Amino acid sequence: MKKIALTLVMVAAMTMAFGQKSVRQSASNYLKDGKLDKAMVAINQCILDPSTAQDARAWFIRGNVYLEIANTKDETYKALDPEPLVKALESYKKAVEFDPKKEYFDDILAKLNWQRNNYYNAAVEFYNKRDYKDAMLAFAKGAEVIEVSNISDTLSLLNAATCASLANEKSAAKEYYLKLLKGNYKSQVVYISLSDIYRQEKDSTNAIKYVRMGQAAYPNDLRLLLTETNIYLTFNNTDKALHNLEVAKQKDSANYSVFFALGTIYDNISNDSSKTPEVRAKAFDNAIKTYKDALRINPEYFEANYNLGAMYVNKAASINDDANKLPLDATEQFDKLKKEADSYLERALPFLEKATELQPDDLNTLFSLKQIYGRTNKQDKVKEVQEKINKAQNK
């Protein structure tokens, strides 16, 4: 009797398995006929049954059903599920998991590639419209789709990270760059971008960590050196920043931005009242020299022209303050200081005039020029600049 009972149980199990495979075939047939509602019901019945819950083909068909629902233009079928693509990807993951012989892998990969390309094309359209957030999401979804097959879509991830930065979605950008590193993607851009995100978040530990990782992989890369320099500048490590920029200057003597960065550091030191007069004076000379070096390479560099002119104006103002503190009977010394102050204003003039030529509506430049023209009794120039100021303020 026991043997008969056992045989009956086995027959029942075989019948159930056969029955569910019949349901699986029905789902496949419904899918071929475009009857997505019936296909969905049948395939869900199939994967919920214990006899076919780990059947790779059942999960593959389910992925195809939900992928069709995700992409159909028929509103009735589209309403069958609020997240059809999520279910499609989950199904393909299960199919891969239950398919050790990879019988369905190539078919799944083809489906995933097709969907990934749809996302990629949509992302490009969003990007061209400067809709960077939607472009980011579409690129990321494309990468997520192909990830089901254990393939890392580094191009889509990199594009998603770039769009995230353009959309000021720093957390998302960080996530995508970290995924790229986890996928063993090698690029200076990833280390530089990650480090810079952490620097902006005031996380010096991780900012340094990722720039060091980049430097280990690319020891002679100038951009990584400048990224490290920005970290030092952000966290007020002036000495290390200066050292890095001096090294960068030797590596790339045609990079005007390096000379400008050096100039700004020396400029700041020259205005630092906690420093000795000797240190400030030396820094002033170094700032003037490096700003001029930047302009020698790029004469059309607005920031260097303006900063250089502003340094001379500020120097003149400082000397005038010293002159005004003198006793009334120190006439000779007063005249000497006034003459020296005026000489600095004369030196500022060509740089500020060039700056206003490059950016005609910059009010800081215009106010400085008005001050110099007034001090040097050029009233026609004062009137001309005032008109430009009025015009810029009324824009």
C-alpha positions, 0 to 999 in steps of 0.5 A: 500500500505504501508503494502504491501511495508513493506512486500516486503522489509522484504521478500527481506531481508530474501531472502538476508540473506538466499542467504548469508547463502547459500554462507556460506555453499558453502564456507564450502563445498569448504573447505571440498573438499580442494578447498581453492581458491573458499572457500576464495572467497565465505567466504569473500563475505559472511562476507562482506554482512551486513546480515551475517557480524556478523554471528559467523559461517561465521567468524568461517568458514573464520578462518578455510579457512585461517588456512588451507591456512597458513598450506598448502604445495600447493604453489598455495594455499599458494600464495592466501594471504601473511598473512593467519594466521593473517586473521585466528586469526582475524576471530576467534576473530570475531567468539568468539565476535559474539558467546555469547552462545559459540557454536563454542568456543570448536572447535575454541579452538581445532584449536588454540591449534593445531596451538599453538602446531605447533609454540611451536614445531618449537620454541623448534627446533630453541632453540635446534639449539641455534637460540634464536631469531627465537625461541623467535618469534615462542614461542610468536606467539604460545602465541598470537594464544591461546590468541584469546580464552582469554587464557594466554599461560604463558609457551610460553610467559615465554619461549619467554622472556627467548629466547629474553634475550638469543638473547639480545632482551631486548625490546621484553623480557620486553614486554613478562615479562610485559604480564606475569604480566598482566596475573597475572602470579606469579614468582620471575623470572619475577620480577627479570628479569624485574628489571634487564632489567630496571637496564641495561637501567639505569632506576632506578625508574622501576628497584626498582619498580619491585623488590619491587613488587617481594619482596612484593610477596616473602619477603624472597627470596634471589635472589630478595635481590641480584637483589636489591643489583645490582641496588644499585651497578649500581647507586653507593649506596654503603652503601645500597648494603653493608647492603643487602649483609651482610643480604644475607650472614646471609641468605645463608652462603654457597653462595660464590658469595655473599661473592665475591660481598662483597669482590668487594665492600670492594675492591673498597672502599680500592682503593677510594682515597676520603676515609680516610686512616682509612676507606680504611685500614679497607675496605682492611682487610674486602675485604681480609676476604670476598674473603677468605670466598668465597674461603673457600666455593669454592676454584676453584673460579677463580675471587676470587683467582685472585682478592685476589692475585691482592689486595696483588700485588697492596698493595705491589706496593703502599708500594714500591711507599712509599719506593721510595719517601723516602730520600736517607739516610733513608736506614733502613726505605727503607729496612723495607718497601721493606721487607713488600712489598715483604711479600705481593707479597709472599702472592699473589703468591698462589692465582695467581698460583691457578688462572692461573691453573684455567684459563691458558691463562689469561694474567692479571694473567700471567703478575702479576706472572711474576712480582712477580717471577722477584721481588723474583729472580725466573728466571726459573719461569719468563722464564716459565711464559713468554713462557705461555704469548707468547703462549696465545698472539699467539692464 
